[in-house]
Amino acid sequence: MRRSRRRAAAVWATVLAAVLGLAGCSGDGGHHVKQEVVRAADTLGPGEGSVALLTLSGYAEDGSNDPRVDWITPFQKKTRCRVDLKYAADPQEMLQLMSKPNLHYDGVAAPPEIAGQLVADHQVVPVNPDLIDGYKDLEPVLRAQLTKAGKPYGVPFTWGANLLMYDQRVVRPAPDSWGALFDPAEAGKYSGRLVVRDSPLTLGNVALYLKAHDPKLRIKDPYALTARQLAAAASVIKKQHPYVSTYWRNPSDAIAPFADGRAALAQAWPYQVDVLSRSGRSVAGVTPREGVTGWMDAWMIGARGDHPNCMYQWLNWVSSPEVQQQVAEWYGVAPANPEACGHDRLRPQFCTAYHVGDRAYLNKIIFSRTPAKDCGKGGEGCTDYADWTRAWQTARR
C-alpha cells in the first residue's frame, strides 16, 4: 500500500530534537505526561493515544458549533488519538503559548504573523514529507513558503489572497489600483466607508502599493522593509485612518458593513466577495494592477511535542481532500489540496472564486511571512514583526 511504502521509504529524519522537560501539557493545560526526549520522526509507530493541538477558532471542529461540521470525531475514531484542543485568541497569544517551556503542544496551525518566528525560536521542528501521504498533492507554491536550509517546517493547510473589494453601485469607475484604498486623495472620496484588515501585515499590502508608486523608496520585497520603508507604509495608514469605518480581524466582520450599505471599499478575501455576491449584494473583488499579497496558514510540529505519531496521523488527516473540503466550506478559505475540488467535493463556483488549482494565479501572489531583521533571506537592515506591530498601532491612533 502507498502508506506502507512511505513509512518504509522515509528518507530523512525530521529532527534529532533532544528536549528535556518535566511534563507534557495538553491543549487545555489539564493533562500532564512525563516526557524527557522528543524522538526523531523518521518512521511512524503506534499512536500514543492523544495529540495536543493549538489553533485559532474554526480550524479544528468537532461538531460543537455545527453538528454537520466535524473532522475531529472521525479522526479520533479512526486513529484512537484523542484530540486535546486549545484555541488561541489571536496569533500573539499563540506565539506566547508555543514559547512556554512547560507547555508541550504537538502541533500548531500557524498563521504567517508568527510562523517564521516559531522557526527562528526553535519552537517547531522540520516536517518529514515522506510520512504524509497527501503532501505531494498540496500546491507546490504553498509547500515552498515555509522552508529553511532546504527543509519544510510546515504543512500547508489553507490560503487566500488580499483583494480590493468594492460596492459596484457606489464606486465608479471600477477601481483597478490599491490607490483607491491607500492614496489619501482617492480614499477621501469614500470617507467613513473604508474597511481594512486589522493586522500589521496590512503594511505589506501598503508596501506593495508604494513599490509601484514611490520608486525612491526602493522597495523590493513588501515583507522585507527597512525602517524608512516601514515608516512610509505606516504614514499611509495614518493618513488613511480618518476615512476607515471598520478594521476587521474576524472575516465575517467585513461583511456586515457591505450588507447594510455602509461600506464602499475594502481590503478583503475571496470569502467576503463570495458570501456577499451569493446574498445578492453588488460587490466585486479585483486584482489591482500593482498585484496582490496573500497568506497561508500551515500546521507545524511543536518542538516539545509528546505524541509525534498521533501528530503525523493528524497531518495526514487534515491534508486529505475530504477534510480540506470541510475546512474550506466552513471557514471560507482556499484549500491547500486542490483535490478538494475534485469529484464534486466543492461546488465549481467556489473553486473558481477562490482560484483553487489555478497555479498561474498562485504564482503571482506575494505571500506574507513574518518580517525579520535579517529580511527573511539572510540579509540585514530590515525591521521585524515587533517593529511592524508598533508601527501599525501607532498609525491607527
Disulfide bonds with the S-S distance in Angstrom:
Cys81-Cys310 2.06
Cys341-Cys351 1.93
Cys375-Cys382 2.11
